[in-house]
């Protein structure tokens, strides 16, 4: 009897040790699968962009929205050429007058007239077309950066959704393995039925989280498909390159997001000059030749509109008021951008610091915590409820890290896109990578 009891105890002890080893191995595998991304201030991120950005930019430039910009640019150039043409064409007149009497001969008259652009309508129209073209180019630069930011954000969200899906899948598989282990432990009396039911509930929660992550990943794929027309595009994390130094330190009229508003002020001033030119009294000079019988006559004439009933002063006044409106619009836009830049310069460094703190804490403590939890559960130092709560805490910690990564991408891409600096920055990164490769 005594031998039987000893054998039973030894069997239970060995089984418990085997079970504990499985739990430790499972927890270690899960934590080892957590992606490790460190922020390294000495890394410029050029290599990261060079691995995937060229193909993404190639796909971006072939989008219909981008191709339409080429037609708009060509249209603006044609508008400049059209505005730089003469305002008035010469007019040719022919007149014939038949005389019934024999004493008088028929009269033939030929005259040509030309209105002079005294108010310089052509110059004002040309300058207006040039400014409109510059505004169009500024708007397109801003649009391209905003569209590029939206697409890079979609790719980053897709990558984050895949990370979350992979993690939730691992959690689900771990929960299934733990439930099998819990059933074995209950059979040897190591845990109660209630604790087994808690493990079952934990598996159900993990299954729900896995399904939600799966749907989020599908939605992220759909967003990329809608923006690029394809799901599988190259992308790598570029957290190391997210820096406030990538942006211009000050908000100036040369900033793409502000350049268009500044040019609207210039175009309002040109519009005021154009209003004066359009309503100027342009004279017309005419030259005529007349033949009556044997007599030839030559005449010169000039005509000037008399602006007595309407001098168009109100039209010019309206154009002058547009200058004040454009100036206030520029100031309002500048204020908004200053606020956005201040928010960006405050939020991004703090997000990076909090993310670095999170990475250091997770990488140094998560693996040891998983092993300690499994040992304490085995020895009975903590019950199943506390063990599961600790597991949820570690899961929440990893998901919090993903949220920090998403916040970093959103903060940086939102400002760089809204300010119109994103495309030029990325092109500079690619040019820098190309120069480094040729050395």
C-alpha positions, 0 to 999 in steps of 0.5 A, a space after each residue: 500500500 505504502 509503495 502504491 502511494 509513493 508511486 502515485 506521488 512520484 507519478 504526479 510529481 513527474 507529470 506536474 514537472 512535464 506539464 510545467 515544462 510545456 507551459 514554460 516552453 509555450 510562454 517562451 515561444 510566444 514572447 520570442 515571437 514578439 517583433 523586436 524594433 528598436 529606435 536607433 538615433 544613429 540610424 538615418 533610415 535610408 536603407 529602410 526606405 531603399 528596400 521598398 520605397 522605389 517600387 511604391 513610388 513607381 506604383 504611386 506615379 502610375 495611379 490615374 489621379 497622378 496621371 491626371 495631374 500631368 494633363 492639368 500641368 499641360 493645361 496651365 502651360 497652354 493657358 499662359 501661351 493663350 494669355 500672351 497673345 495679342 488682345 485685339 486683332 486688326 479689322 478690315 472693312 470694305 465699302 461700295 456705294 453706287 451712284 445713279 446719277 451720271 455726274 457722280 461715279 461709284 465710290 469704293 472704300 477700303 479701311 483697316 483699323 487696330 485697337 491699341 492695348 493701352 491699358 496693358 490687358 495682355 500683360 495683366 492676363 499673362 501675369 495672371 495665367 503665370 500665377 494661376 499656373 504656380 498656384 496649380 503646381 503648389 496645389 499639386 505638390 500639396 495634393 501629392 504629399 497628402 495622397 502619398 501620406 494617405 497611402 503610406 498610412 494605409 501600408 503602415 496600418 496594414 503592417 500593424 494589422 498583420 502584426 496584431 493578427 499574428 499575435 492574436 493567432 499565437 495567443 489563440 494557439 497558446 490558449 488551446 495548448 494551455 487548456 489541454 494542459 489544464 485538463 491534464 492537471 485537473 485529472 491529477 487533481 492539481 487544479 479545480 473544475 472552476 479553474 478549468 472553466 476559467 481556462 475555457 473562457 479564456 480560450 473563448 475570449 482569445 478566439 473572439 480577439 483573433 476573429 476581430 483582429 482577422 477582420 481588422 486585417 481584412 479591412 486594412 487590406 481593403 484600404 490598400 486595395 482601394 488606394 493602390 489597386 493591389 494588396 501585396 505591396 512591399 513595405 518595411 517599418 521605418 520607425 527609425 526615420 520618423 523625426 521632427 527634423 525631417 520637417 522645416 523648422 519654421 512655417 514660411 510662405 515657401 512651405 507647400 501648404 502655405 505657398 498656394 495661399 500666399 500666391 492667392 494674395 499675389 493673384 488678387 493684386 494682379 486681378 486688381 490691375 487686370 480690372 483696371 486694364 480690362 476697363 481702360 479706354 483703349 483707343 482705335 486707330 484706323 486708316 482708310 482709302 477711298 476711290 471715287 471716279 478718278 479721285 483717290 482719297 486717304 484718311 486717318 482716324 482715331 476713336 476713344 471710348 468716353 467713360 462718362 456714364 460708367 467709369 467702372 470704379 465699382 468693379 475696380 473697388 471690388 477687385 481691391 477688396 479681394 486683396 484684403 480677403 486673400 490676405 486674411 485667408 493667408 493669415 488664417 491658413 498660417 495660423 492653422 499650420 502653426 498650430 499643427 506644427 506646434 502639436 507635431 513638434 510636441 507630440 512626436 518626440 514624446 511619443 518616440 520616448 514613450 515608445 522607446 521606454 516601452 520597448 526596453 521594459 517589454 524586451 527585458 521583462 516579458 520573457 522572464 515574467 512568462 517563465 516566472 508565471 508558469 513556475 508560480 502557477 505550477 507551485 500553487 503560488 498563484 491561482 489560475 485566475 491571477 495567472 490568466 489576469 497576468 497573461 492578459 496584462 502581458 498581451 495588453 502590453 504588446 498591443 499597447 506597443 502596436 498602438 504606440 507604433 500606429 500613433 507614431 506613424 499617424 503623427 508623422 505622416 499626418 503633418 508631413 502630408 498636410 504641410 506638403 513636405 512628404 514627397 520631397 523628403 522621401 525623394 531626398 532619402 532615395 537620392 541619398 541612398 543612390 549616392 551612397 551606393 555609387 561610392 
